[in-house]
Amino acid sequence: MKDLIENIVKALVDIPEEVKISEIAGEQAVIFEIKVADSDIGKVIGKQGKTANALRTIIKAAASKIGKNASIQINSKPKGIVTV
C-alpha cells in the first residue's frame, strides 16, 4: 500500500523527490504519514480537500482488502500536520 500511495502522490506534485511516506502499523489500523514540499501541500489536499478525500477512499479500499483500517496524515516540511 505504501508504494501505491507514493506513486499517486508523486504524480500529483511538482517536486516528487521531496515525497516521503512513513507507515505506522498497529494491530488493526495503519496510518500513512505523507510528507511533501511546502509548495506542493495544496496539490495533495486539492480544492475543498477533494484530492485528499479521493486518496483516503483509495487507501481505505486497499486496507479493507487485507482486513485493516487505514488513514493518512499529510505534512508539509516546515509547518504542521493536516489529518485527513
CYANA upper distance limits for C-alpha pairs under 8 A (distance plus 0.5 A):
  1 MET  CA      5 ILE  CA      6.85
  1 MET  CA     59 ILE  CA      7.93
  1 MET  CA     62 ALA  CA      7.54
  1 MET  CA     63 ALA  CA      8.24
  2 LYS  CA      6 GLU  CA      6.66
  2 LYS  CA     21 ILE  CA      7.39
  2 LYS  CA     22 SER  CA      8.41
  2 LYS  CA     23 GLU  CA      7.69
  2 LYS  CA     32 PHE  CA      8.09
  3 ASP  CA      7 ASN  CA      6.60
  4 LEU  CA      8 ILE  CA      6.81
  5 ILE  CA      9 VAL  CA      6.56
  5 ILE  CA     21 ILE  CA      8.27
  5 ILE  CA     55 LEU  CA      8.39
  5 ILE  CA     59 ILE  CA      8.14
  6 GLU  CA     10 LYS  CA      6.45
  6 GLU  CA     19 VAL  CA      7.86
  6 GLU  CA     20 LYS  CA      8.11
  6 GLU  CA     21 ILE  CA      7.04
  7 ASN  CA     11 ALA  CA      6.79
  8 ILE  CA     12 LEU  CA      7.12
  9 VAL  CA     13 VAL  CA      7.00
  9 VAL  CA     16 PRO  CA      8.38
  9 VAL  CA     19 VAL  CA      7.92
  9 VAL  CA     44 VAL  CA      7.31
 10 LYS  CA     15 ILE  CA      8.24
 10 LYS  CA     16 PRO  CA      5.26
 10 LYS  CA     17 GLU  CA      8.42
 10 LYS  CA     19 VAL  CA      7.08
 11 ALA  CA     16 PRO  CA      7.93
 12 LEU  CA     43 LYS  CA      6.90
 12 LEU  CA     44 VAL  CA      7.06
 13 VAL  CA     40 ASP  CA      6.08
 13 VAL  CA     43 LYS  CA      6.75
 13 VAL  CA     44 VAL  CA      7.59
 14 ASP  CA     40 ASP  CA      7.08
 15 ILE  CA     19 VAL  CA      8.01
 15 ILE  CA     37 ALA  CA      7.45
 15 ILE  CA     40 ASP  CA      7.86
 18 GLU  CA     35 LYS  CA      8.01
 18 GLU  CA     36 VAL  CA      6.07
 18 GLU  CA     37 ALA  CA      6.25
 19 VAL  CA     34 ILE  CA      7.64
 19 VAL  CA     35 LYS  CA      6.12
 19 VAL  CA     36 VAL  CA      5.25
 19 VAL  CA     37 ALA  CA      7.70
 20 LYS  CA     34 ILE  CA      6.46
 20 LYS  CA     35 LYS  CA      5.56
 20 LYS  CA     36 VAL  CA      7.19
 21 ILE  CA     32 PHE  CA      7.10
 21 ILE  CA     33 GLU  CA      6.14
 21 ILE  CA     34 ILE  CA      5.29
 21 ILE  CA     35 LYS  CA      6.86
 22 SER  CA     32 PHE  CA      6.14
 22 SER  CA     33 GLU  CA      5.50
 22 SER  CA     34 ILE  CA      7.15
 23 GLU  CA     30 VAL  CA      7.37
 23 GLU  CA     31 ILE  CA      6.41
 23 GLU  CA     32 PHE  CA      5.20
 23 GLU  CA     33 GLU  CA      6.88
 24 ILE  CA     30 VAL  CA      6.20
 24 ILE  CA     31 ILE  CA      5.58
 24 ILE  CA     32 PHE  CA      6.81
 24 ILE  CA     33 GLU  CA      8.31
 25 ALA  CA     29 ALA  CA      6.79
 25 ALA  CA     30 VAL  CA      4.95
 25 ALA  CA     31 ILE  CA      6.92
 26 GLY  CA     30 VAL  CA      6.30
 28 GLN  CA     67 GLY  CA      8.31
 28 GLN  CA     68 LYS  CA      5.72
 28 GLN  CA     69 ASN  CA      6.75
 29 ALA  CA     68 LYS  CA      5.91
 29 ALA  CA     69 ASN  CA      4.99
 29 ALA  CA     70 ALA  CA      5.95
 29 ALA  CA     71 SER  CA      8.48
 30 VAL  CA     68 LYS  CA      7.69
 30 VAL  CA     69 ASN  CA      6.73
 30 VAL  CA     70 ALA  CA      5.17
 30 VAL  CA     71 SER  CA      7.06
 31 ILE  CA     70 ALA  CA      6.13
 31 ILE  CA     71 SER  CA      5.47
 31 ILE  CA     72 ILE  CA      6.06
 31 ILE  CA     73 GLN  CA      7.82
 32 PHE  CA     70 ALA  CA      8.02
 32 PHE  CA     71 SER  CA      6.80
 32 PHE  CA     72 ILE  CA      5.20
 32 PHE  CA     73 GLN  CA      6.72
 33 GLU  CA     72 ILE  CA      6.26
 33 GLU  CA     73 GLN  CA      5.19
 33 GLU  CA     74 ILE  CA      6.50
 33 GLU  CA     75 ASN  CA      7.69
 34 ILE  CA     72 ILE  CA      7.57
 34 ILE  CA     73 GLN  CA      6.40
 34 ILE  CA     74 ILE  CA      5.21
 34 ILE  CA     75 ASN  CA      6.41
 35 LYS  CA     74 ILE  CA      6.50
 35 LYS  CA     75 ASN  CA      5.16
 35 LYS  CA     76 SER  CA      6.06
 35 LYS  CA     77 LYS  CA      7.12
 36 VAL  CA     40 ASP  CA      6.71
 36 VAL  CA     41 ILE  CA      6.81
 36 VAL  CA     74 ILE  CA      8.20
 36 VAL  CA     75 ASN  CA      6.91
 36 VAL  CA     76 SER  CA      5.66
 36 VAL  CA     77 LYS  CA      7.02
 37 ALA  CA     41 ILE  CA      7.14
 37 ALA  CA     76 SER  CA      6.10
 37 ALA  CA     77 LYS  CA      6.37
 38 ASP  CA     76 SER  CA      5.41
 38 ASP  CA     77 LYS  CA      6.45
 38 ASP  CA     78 PRO  CA      7.67
 38 ASP  CA     79 LYS  CA      8.31
 40 ASP  CA     44 VAL  CA      7.11
 40 ASP  CA     76 SER  CA      8.47
 41 ILE  CA     45 ILE  CA      6.79
 41 ILE  CA     74 ILE  CA      8.25
 41 ILE  CA     75 ASN  CA      8.05
 41 ILE  CA     76 SER  CA      6.60
 42 GLY  CA     46 GLY  CA      6.09
 42 GLY  CA     47 LYS  CA      8.31
 43 LYS  CA     51 THR  CA      8.25
 44 VAL  CA     51 THR  CA      6.70
 44 VAL  CA     52 ALA  CA      6.65
 45 ILE  CA     49 GLY  CA      5.47
 45 ILE  CA     50 LYS  CA      7.33
 45 ILE  CA     51 THR  CA      5.84
 45 ILE  CA     52 ALA  CA      5.15
 45 ILE  CA     53 ASN  CA      8.47
 46 GLY  CA     50 LYS  CA      5.96
 46 GLY  CA     51 THR  CA      5.22
 46 GLY  CA     52 ALA  CA      7.05
 47 LYS  CA     51 THR  CA      7.78
 49 GLY  CA     53 ASN  CA      6.52
 50 LYS  CA     54 ALA  CA      6.64
 51 THR  CA     55 LEU  CA      6.71
 52 ALA  CA     56 ARG  CA      6.56
 52 ALA  CA     84 VAL  CA      7.31
 53 ASN  CA     57 THR  CA      6.67
 53 ASN  CA     84 VAL  CA      7.77
 54 ALA  CA     58 ILE  CA      6.88
 55 LEU  CA     59 ILE  CA      6.72
 56 ARG  CA     60 LYS  CA      6.55
 56 ARG  CA     71 SER  CA      7.17
 56 ARG  CA     72 ILE  CA      7.25
 56 ARG  CA     84 VAL  CA      7.84
 57 THR  CA     61 ALA  CA      6.68
 58 ILE  CA     62 ALA  CA      6.75
 59 ILE  CA     63 ALA  CA      6.53
 59 ILE  CA     70 ALA  CA      7.05
 59 ILE  CA     71 SER  CA      7.82
 60 LYS  CA     64 SER  CA      6.51
 60 LYS  CA     69 ASN  CA      6.99
 60 LYS  CA     70 ALA  CA      6.05
 60 LYS  CA     71 SER  CA      7.66
 61 ALA  CA     65 LYS  CA      6.93
 62 ALA  CA     66 ILE  CA      7.63
 63 ALA  CA     67 GLY  CA      6.81
 63 ALA  CA     68 LYS  CA      5.61
 63 ALA  CA     69 ASN  CA      6.28
 63 ALA  CA     70 ALA  CA      6.46
 64 SER  CA     68 LYS  CA      5.77
 64 SER  CA     69 ASN  CA      6.81
 71 SER  CA     84 VAL  CA      7.63
 72 ILE  CA     83 THR  CA      7.11
 72 ILE  CA     84 VAL  CA      6.35
 73 GLN  CA     81 ILE  CA      7.30
 73 GLN  CA     82 VAL  CA      6.40
 73 GLN  CA     83 THR  CA      5.03
 73 GLN  CA     84 VAL  CA      6.38
 74 ILE  CA     81 ILE  CA      6.67
 74 ILE  CA     82 VAL  CA      5.72
 74 ILE  CA     83 THR  CA      6.72
 74 ILE  CA     84 VAL  CA      7.79
 75 ASN  CA     79 LYS  CA      7.82
 75 ASN  CA     80 GLY  CA      6.85
 75 ASN  CA     81 ILE  CA      5.35
 75 ASN  CA     82 VAL  CA      6.63
 76 SER  CA     80 GLY  CA      7.32
 76 SER  CA     81 ILE  CA      7.76
